[in-house]
Amino acid sequence: KQEVTQIPAALSVPEGENLVLNCSFTDSAIYNLQWFRQDPGKGLTSLLLIQSSQREQTSGRLNASLDKSSGRSTLYIAASQPGDSATYLCAVSKYPYSSASKIIFGSGTRLSIRP
Amino acid sequence: DAGVIQSPRHEVTEMGQEVTLRCKPISGHNSLFWYRQTMMRGLELLIYFNNNVPIDDSGMPEDRFSAKMPNASFSTLKIQPSEPRDSAVYFCASSDRTDTQYFGPGTRLTVL
């Protein structure tokens, strides 16, 4: 049974720092991994999606890496800003959503950027 | 595009009542997902549809929960009868063939 773990549960850093959020999964047979952001009282916003054949994806100040063999993914945030404060969740899926698949979410890391 | 639309945004009901949550996915998306989020259990996938057909409903907690997708632009999640432990935020999400999921704003359900 796939389990997704995100450590730490909460992180507070001063503005301007580069930081890394971690995600680990127990079953390396995944089709893709996705990073989301959730602001308080809001839905999730997709940040980056990495297919199993890819090693990393970049969008602006965000870079996500994937190491399937070790069951790990990291989300790197460069030059953090107070607006980056949110909960970040990772999710893995074994098959494409168009097939029989079950997406499993981690419990998230609550990030706070101090001005 | 307006994004995924969910209604109502908030619902307060009494135990035993029927609750119906509604979702309009993004036009052109072929997959639709219903999730439940609680502090205790985090985000859980309840059911998902592909091309209006339910593919996996193994996450539906019990027979009190049912979901339908009569056409590509509308889905419902029904709870009958509702119980206090059903209190949660229910999200609907849709995705296209790229597998990127787009979430709605959620419905906050409180069952008294």
Chai-1 contact restraints between the chains, C-beta under 6 A:
chainA,res_idxA,chainB,res_idxB,connection_type,confidence,min_distance_angstrom,max_distance_angstrom,comment,restraint_id
A,N32,B,D99,contact,1.0,0.0,6.0,A-B,restraint_1
A,G43,B,F91,contact,1.0,0.0,6.0,A-B,restraint_2
A,G43,B,F103,contact,1.0,0.0,6.0,A-B,restraint_3
A,G43,B,G104,contact,1.0,0.0,6.0,A-B,restraint_4
A,G43,B,P105,contact,1.0,0.0,6.0,A-B,restraint_5
A,G43,B,G106,contact,1.0,0.0,6.0,A-B,restraint_6
A,L44,B,F103,contact,1.0,0.0,6.0,A-B,restraint_7
A,S46,B,T100,contact,1.0,0.0,6.0,A-B,restraint_8
A,S46,B,Q101,contact,1.0,0.0,6.0,A-B,restraint_9
A,L49,B,T100,contact,1.0,0.0,6.0,A-B,restraint_10
A,P96,B,D99,contact,1.0,0.0,6.0,A-B,restraint_11
A,Y97,B,S31,contact,1.0,0.0,6.0,A-B,restraint_12
A,Y97,B,S95,contact,1.0,0.0,6.0,A-B,restraint_13
A,Y97,B,D99,contact,1.0,0.0,6.0,A-B,restraint_14
A,S98,B,N50,contact,1.0,0.0,6.0,A-B,restraint_15
A,A100,B,I55,contact,1.0,0.0,6.0,A-B,restraint_16
A,K102,B,D56,contact,1.0,0.0,6.0,A-B,restraint_17
A,I103,B,L45,contact,1.0,0.0,6.0,A-B,restraint_18
A,F105,B,L43,contact,1.0,0.0,6.0,A-B,restraint_19
A,S107,B,G42,contact,1.0,0.0,6.0,A-B,restraint_20
